[in-house]
């Protein structure tokens, strides 16, 4: 086993000796900030046609991570089920016998997808994010919603002109999808 000698440490006497290191850090930071967002429109993750998510997708404003997060979330929404069908959790015949024979505690059945959607909506997102997500879910499930990206920008940020409202609406959607991606670990 060979013994490694530690690197010789040098004590600086003046902050001017840090200038070359600082310049290298600044050049690296400038290079990072010059990376341009390149939205994608991956056909494998194409959202439902006619929805506002699909509109943002067509404009190439969603990156791969955001597209995967939306697809994963919508898969959970469509797969969510309770005892009597999709996206519900009724009380029914399935019961916990309890400690005594006289009192029976009703138990509801839900699957993992239902619990994931519930966790995201009730505990992970803020109420503003939850409201936007619910609007986007309804838009996706109904397909004929009056929801518009510009309306999202107007209501959430107060922009009155269409271009600014559209940019703000897209940003809100991107941020929400980033949060979903964080939840799913995408």
Backbone torsions as a table, in degrees:
resi	resn	phi	psi	omega
1	UNK	NA	126.6	-179.0
2	UNK	-93.5	146.8	-178.6
3	UNK	-95.5	126.1	178.6
4	UNK	-86.1	136.9	176.5
5	UNK	-93.8	134.4	-179.8
6	UNK	-66.7	151.3	178.2
7	UNK	-63.6	143.0	-178.7
8	UNK	-69.2	123.9	-179.9
9	UNK	-89.0	142.0	-177.9
10	UNK	-120.8	134.4	178.2
11	UNK	-94.6	125.8	179.2
12	UNK	-85.6	148.9	-178.3
13	UNK	-105.3	-16.4	-176.3
14	UNK	-146.4	143.4	179.4
15	UNK	-64.4	-20.2	179.1
16	UNK	-63.8	-21.6	176.8
17	UNK	-70.1	-16.8	177.6
18	UNK	-85.0	-9.1	-175.9
19	UNK	-54.3	-48.1	179.6
20	UNK	-61.1	-37.8	178.5
21	UNK	-67.5	-43.3	179.7
22	UNK	-62.5	-39.9	179.1
23	UNK	-64.4	-40.5	178.0
24	UNK	-64.3	-40.8	178.5
25	UNK	-63.7	-44.1	179.3
26	UNK	-63.1	-40.1	178.6
27	UNK	-65.1	-40.3	177.5
28	UNK	-64.7	-44.6	179.2
29	UNK	-62.6	-41.3	178.4
30	UNK	-62.4	-38.7	177.8
31	UNK	-65.0	-38.8	178.7
32	UNK	-66.5	-43.0	-178.3
33	UNK	-69.4	-17.0	179.9
34	UNK	-86.5	-3.0	176.6
35	UNK	-70.4	121.7	-175.8
36	UNK	-92.0	139.7	175.2
37	UNK	-63.3	127.5	177.7
38	UNK	-120.5	97.0	178.2
39	UNK	-67.2	158.4	-178.2
40	UNK	-127.8	162.9	173.1
41	UNK	-136.5	76.1	-177.4
42	UNK	-77.2	120.6	-178.1
43	UNK	-60.6	-27.6	179.3
44	UNK	-65.1	-23.8	-177.2
45	UNK	-118.6	27.0	-179.3
46	UNK	-63.4	122.9	177.7
47	UNK	-69.7	170.3	-179.9
48	UNK	-58.2	133.6	-176.3
49	UNK	-62.5	138.5	177.2
50	UNK	89.5	-2.4	-179.6
51	UNK	-92.3	165.2	179.4
52	UNK	-71.8	-29.4	174.0
53	UNK	-64.9	-41.1	178.3
54	UNK	-66.1	-35.0	177.5
55	UNK	-64.1	-45.3	176.1
56	UNK	-63.5	-36.7	178.0
57	UNK	-63.4	-45.3	179.2
58	UNK	-63.7	-32.8	178.5
59	UNK	-77.3	-1.1	-178.8
60	UNK	60.3	43.4	179.5
61	UNK	-103.1	2.0	179.6
62	UNK	-114.0	134.8	175.5
63	UNK	-86.8	174.1	-175.8
64	UNK	-59.5	-40.6	-179.5
65	UNK	-60.6	-43.8	-179.7
66	UNK	-67.6	-38.4	179.1
67	UNK	-65.1	-42.9	179.0
68	UNK	-64.1	-41.8	-179.9
69	UNK	-61.6	-44.4	179.9
70	UNK	-64.0	-44.6	-179.9
71	UNK	-62.0	-44.1	179.9
72	UNK	-63.7	-44.0	179.7
73	UNK	-64.0	-45.9	-179.3
74	UNK	-66.2	-31.6	173.3
75	UNK	-62.0	-42.2	177.1
76	UNK	-64.9	-39.8	179.2
77	UNK	-61.7	-46.3	-177.5
78	UNK	-73.6	-25.4	-179.9
79	UNK	-90.7	-11.1	-178.8
80	UNK	-63.0	133.0	-178.2
81	UNK	-151.8	150.0	171.1
82	UNK	-115.1	-166.4	-174.9
83	UNK	-60.2	-36.5	-175.7
84	UNK	-108.9	21.1	174.1
85	UNK	135.0	-166.2	-172.8
86	UNK	-66.3	138.3	172.8
87	UNK	48.0	48.2	173.9
88	UNK	-150.3	162.0	178.6
89	UNK	-144.9	75.9	-177.1
90	UNK	-81.7	162.4	171.2
91	UNK	-83.7	147.2	-178.6
92	UNK	-159.6	-145.5	-175.5
93	UNK	-68.8	-24.5	-178.3
94	UNK	-75.0	114.7	-175.9
95	UNK	-133.7	158.4	172.0
96	UNK	-96.8	127.6	-174.1
97	UNK	-65.7	-20.0	178.8
98	UNK	74.0	-172.7	-177.8
99	UNK	-80.4	-35.0	-177.7
100	UNK	-111.8	172.5	-179.6
101	UNK	-83.0	-19.5	-174.1
102	UNK	-82.4	-34.8	-173.8
103	UNK	-110.6	126.1	178.9
104	UNK	-118.7	126.4	-179.2
105	UNK	-86.2	122.8	178.4
106	UNK	-68.4	140.8	179.7
107	UNK	-124.8	130.6	179.9
108	UNK	-98.1	146.2	178.3
109	UNK	-99.6	129.7	170.8
110	UNK	-137.5	152.5	178.7
111	UNK	-96.9	177.0	-176.9
112	UNK	-61.9	-37.8	-179.7
113	UNK	-63.0	-42.8	177.9
114	UNK	-60.3	-46.2	-179.0
115	UNK	-65.4	-34.2	177.3
116	UNK	-66.0	-47.7	179.1
117	UNK	-61.3	-43.4	178.7
118	UNK	-62.5	-42.6	178.8
119	UNK	-60.8	-44.6	-179.9
120	UNK	-63.9	-49.5	-175.8
121	UNK	-70.0	-39.9	-171.3
122	UNK	-94.3	-23.1	-172.8
123	UNK	-126.8	-29.4	-173.1
124	UNK	-89.1	-40.7	-175.6
125	UNK	-94.3	153.9	172.5
126	UNK	-74.5	169.0	-177.1
127	UNK	-66.5	-31.3	177.4
128	UNK	-69.2	-43.1	177.6
129	UNK	-64.7	-39.9	179.0
130	UNK	-61.9	-42.6	179.8
131	UNK	-62.2	-43.6	178.2
132	UNK	-65.0	-42.5	179.8
133	UNK	-63.0	-40.9	178.1
134	UNK	-62.7	-41.5	176.5
135	UNK	-60.9	-42.1	-179.5
136	UNK	-69.6	-35.7	176.0
137	UNK	-63.8	-47.9	179.6
138	UNK	-60.7	-41.1	177.6
139	UNK	-60.7	-40.6	-178.3
140	UNK	-73.7	-38.8	-178.1
141	UNK	-76.5	-38.4	179.9
142	UNK	-81.5	-41.0	178.9
143	UNK	78.8	-12.2	-179.3
144	UNK	-125.9	31.7	-177.6
145	UNK	-70.9	157.2	176.8
146	UNK	-90.5	5.4	179.1
147	UNK	-62.8	135.3	177.6
148	UNK	-130.8	147.0	177.4
149	UNK	-57.3	-40.3	-179.9
150	UNK	-62.9	-36.5	178.2
151	UNK	-65.1	-39.5	177.5
152	UNK	-59.4	-46.4	179.2
153	UNK	-64.6	-38.0	179.0
154	UNK	-67.1	-49.1	-175.8
155	UNK	-70.3	-42.5	-174.4
156	UNK	-81.9	-29.7	-174.6
157	UNK	-123.8	-13.0	176.9
158	UNK	82.9	12.1	178.2
159	UNK	-75.0	128.7	-177.2
160	UNK	-92.4	-33.1	-179.4
161	UNK	-81.2	147.4	-172.2
162	UNK	-59.7	-41.6	-176.0
163	UNK	-65.0	-47.7	179.4
164	UNK	-66.7	-40.3	179.2
165	UNK	-64.0	-40.6	178.0
166	UNK	-63.0	-46.7	179.3
167	UNK	-61.0	-42.0	179.0
168	UNK	-66.7	-42.4	178.7
169	UNK	-62.0	-43.6	177.8
170	UNK	-62.5	-42.1	179.5
171	UNK	-62.2	-41.8	177.8
172	UNK	-61.3	-43.1	179.1
173	UNK	-65.2	-44.5	178.7
174	UNK	-59.1	-44.3	-179.5
175	UNK	-63.0	-43.1	178.1
176	UNK	-62.1	-44.5	-179.8
177	UNK	-67.5	-32.3	174.1
178	UNK	-63.4	-40.2	177.9
179	UNK	-64.4	-41.5	176.5
180	UNK	-63.0	-41.0	178.5
181	UNK	-61.7	-39.4	176.6
182	UNK	-61.9	-42.5	179.8
183	UNK	-61.3	-46.9	-177.1
184	UNK	-80.2	-8.2	179.7
185	UNK	71.8	31.3	179.9
186	UNK	-82.1	NA	NA
